[in-house]
């Protein structure tokens, strides 16, 4: 069969290849018989789905058919630099190479904890791209968020914590069991009814039977305003917080005045300020306004006004 002129390959017995496939990483392989039953498995592990496999007659065969070859087989690594289009499997293969024996020192050193903040940062950058309506940036930032997910799955697989399939299984099962109005007997004629079904099924799956349990489920790592908003919504559903508008307004105004009186005295000012913000969040809930989004939008407006004012000042001085 014809082998590419620039190909660099090793000729190894199948037994050696099956015993330690990782040590052949970085080379195309010509593997000689007898072929081990594990050939397909280890070839897939080393080269992935994108590998090109040939038998001695020049007939292209798949990795799964490789063990049926009669003489020798040639396995050519996927060349990522030559590819014009990529798939999800390529992401996994590239990251595996980066964390492999001859991989990138930085990627190899990372742990769940060391890249924790990266996920938060990338998520915010994606949100920013969505707010800007920038399609190209959304593509880029969505990829960065996907990378963080694959990074954690890769680390977990290496450490024997869980496999990629465990993540896929958990996700698909959740999508099915939470959408009982699609995959079950529940009904949903609106997005509000669909959301109620989701929340009902979530509480049942997590065995949450009290309001307090439901409040503790809100992640502590969330931005403070977003966390407060979620806690307030759940507390209101459980009857712990009033949903009467006038009452909520009076309580928020009362706390705001109390904070104004003591905030510069230092006496319990931080706790009172937190209580004031919490009551304001409840007031915004009743107006169906998300405080995190509202504050972010106003902050952006303030920044833009400051930039415009500075430009005007420079123009006038010129």
Secondary structure, 3 states (H helix, E strand, C coil): CCCCCCCCEEEEEHHHHHHCHHHHCCCEEEEECCCCCCHHHHHHHHHCCCCEEECCCCCEECHHHHHHCCCEEEEECCCHHHCCCCCHHHHHHHHHHHCCCCCCHHHHHCCCCCCHHHHHHHHHHHHHHHHHCCHHHHHHHHHHHHHHHHHHHHHHHHHCCCCHHHHHHHHHHHHHHHCHHHHCCCCCCCHHHHHHHHHHHHHHHCCCCCHHHHHHCCCCCCCHHHHHHHHHHHHHHCCCCCCCHHHHHHHHHHHHHHHHHHCCCCCCHHHHHHHHHHHHHHHHHHCCCCHHHHHHHHHHHHHHHHHHHHHHHHHHHC
